[in-house]
Amino acid sequence: SAVISQKPSRDICQRGTSLTIQCQVDSQVTMMFWYRQQPGQSLTLIATANQGSEATYESGFVIDKFPISRPNLTFSTLTVSNMSPEDSSIYLCSVEGGGTGRTGELFFGEGSRLTVL
Amino acid sequence: GDSVTQMEGPVTLSEEAFLTINCTYTATGYPSLFWYVQYPGEGLQLLLKATKADDKGSNKGFEATYRKETTSFHLEKGSVQVSDSAVYFCALSSGGSNYKLTFGKGTLLTVNP
């Protein structure tokens, strides 16, 4: 299993500002994933981040709003740009599980809870 | 596309009661199925998984069987404890090179002493 640390764990932000969330993993991983969990809702994949290439965004998410960096195999950042109250969510970093076979299992960080006023 | 339909919550039970949380799915091919749990103030943790039809995943007294004929993966526990109070998410992955998980909306379980 992987240990994933996210910063900040929570923050209160003003409308129109941007915030960068950091994700650090204790082992090297090829793929890292960013999910969003809106209040009372399920988790939605924002993008997949591979080291050395641009992130792949899911439908409804764009790079200008959610720029992602992946400078090495243990670290990634997600920026939430020009925030509005609708961006108030928990943002989760996740990585692929190990073991034999590719069963799709993911490990998650504890999340970053953002509140936009 | 892939989708997961999960039993609406919240669910409130007394300690030692039997738990069932229903989960059905729609997917192409042969997905892997998961139950994740989110305890208060914590991140998501994998509870159990099943990767092919008729597999039974189990952990911490919880079980779920991959039923291809009914496209279901219901979560069960024979005797719940207060410490089981959490949000439970059913999820699937279509596998291959795609690690994208599709989640259900989650079911909040509260167990009272």
Chai-1 contact restraints between the chains, C-beta under 6 A:
chainA,res_idxA,chainB,res_idxB,connection_type,confidence,min_distance_angstrom,max_distance_angstrom,comment,restraint_id
A,S42,B,F103,contact,1.0,0.0,6.0,A-B,restraint_1
A,S42,B,K105,contact,1.0,0.0,6.0,A-B,restraint_2
A,S42,B,G106,contact,1.0,0.0,6.0,A-B,restraint_3
A,L43,B,F103,contact,1.0,0.0,6.0,A-B,restraint_4
A,L45,B,K100,contact,1.0,0.0,6.0,A-B,restraint_5
A,E96,B,Y99,contact,1.0,0.0,6.0,A-B,restraint_6
A,T103,B,S32,contact,1.0,0.0,6.0,A-B,restraint_7
A,T103,B,T51,contact,1.0,0.0,6.0,A-B,restraint_8
A,G104,B,S32,contact,1.0,0.0,6.0,A-B,restraint_9
A,G104,B,S93,contact,1.0,0.0,6.0,A-B,restraint_10
A,G104,B,G95,contact,1.0,0.0,6.0,A-B,restraint_11
A,G104,B,Y99,contact,1.0,0.0,6.0,A-B,restraint_12
A,L106,B,L101,contact,1.0,0.0,6.0,A-B,restraint_13
A,F108,B,G43,contact,1.0,0.0,6.0,A-B,restraint_14
A,F108,B,L44,contact,1.0,0.0,6.0,A-B,restraint_15
A,G109,B,G43,contact,1.0,0.0,6.0,A-B,restraint_16
A,E110,B,G43,contact,1.0,0.0,6.0,A-B,restraint_17
A,G111,B,G43,contact,1.0,0.0,6.0,A-B,restraint_18
